[in-house]
Amino acid sequence: MLSSKGVDFSKILKRYDVELEVEATPEDMAKNLLPKDPVFRKVAEEVLYMRLKTIIPSVTEALKSKDPLSVINEGLVAGMEIVSKLYAQHVYYLPEIMMAAKTMEMGISLAEKQLEGGKRKTKANVIMHTAEGDVHDIGKNIAVIMTRAAGYEVFDMGKDVPVDDVVAKTVEVKPLFVSGTALMTTTMSAFPRIAAKYVEKKLNVPFMGCGGAVNREYSNSYDLGIYSDKAAQTPLIAEKLLAGYDWKRVREEWDVIVRGE
């Protein structure tokens, strides 16, 4: 019979991502990322550290010396961008993303009340959903948060969304792009069907395939298809589409856009 006596288990199945999490604290990583202006820095920290109880008084104080749009973009959104970076580096996880997003939304709601017209201008419309037949929406929810934080108006259609409903919404809101998430291989077939209907209706809208069941090769196998491997990549791709890239150019330069390669 084998014995485990004297075995050094510290070298077995070592979790380097957990080790990184312990060594790199949010405070350490955010030190050089936070705004230099003390007013914006305070607001960004409220989001970064998920301070639901103090975000309102902090934003109220910031609005005494800064204009509402700057408080939103240079304070609240800046804080959420740092949260996104911590998530991408496995320092923050889903609970932190959700709590930080709630904190940011509370601050934005307050600041928007002082904006002319009552709401900040967004960069473009985006549609996000989980594929027809698929109820796994955690990845989609994270992408929604990150894309909204980047300044886009996101129409979140939820989960198990019929193909025809996605097409109808696309006609209605004329988005910069549409993303669909599929965790099951049995549901990702909805994506080329949506793209085919876009082509049929002459809707030149990039369709971003996402989720655990989807890979880059699959998303690139049909017209209009582009790919996002992780939620944090979605705003990076959105910026290029906003700058005038079409779906073909996004495909060609994907490694540069999302990885800087």
Sequence and secondary structure as in RCSB ss.txt:
>XXXX:A:sequence
MLSSKGVDFSKILKRYDVELEVEATPEDMAKNLLPKDPVFRKVAEEVLYMRLKTIIPSVTEALKSKDPLSVINEG
LVAGMEIVSKLYAQHVYYLPEIMMAAKTMEMGISLAEKQLEGGKRKTKANVIMHTAEGDVHDIGKNIAVIMTRAA
GYEVFDMGKDVPVDDVVAKTVEVKPLFVSGTALMTTTMSAFPRIAAKYVEKKLNVPFMGCGGAVNREYSNSYDLG
IYSDKAAQTPLIAEKLLAGYDWKRVREEWDVIVRGE
>XXXX:A:secstr
    TT  GGGSS  HHHHHHHHS HHHHHTTTS SSHHHHHHHHHHHTT TTTHHHHHHHHTTTS HHHIIIII
IHHHHHHHHHHHHTTSS HHHHHHHHHHHHHHHHHHHTTSTTSS   S EEEEEE TT    HHHHHHHHHHHHT
T EEEE  SS  HHHHHHHHHHH  SEEEEE SSTTTTTHHHHHHHHHHHTT    EEEESTT  HHHHTTSTTE
EE SSGGGHHHHHHHHHTT  HHHHHHTHHHHHH  
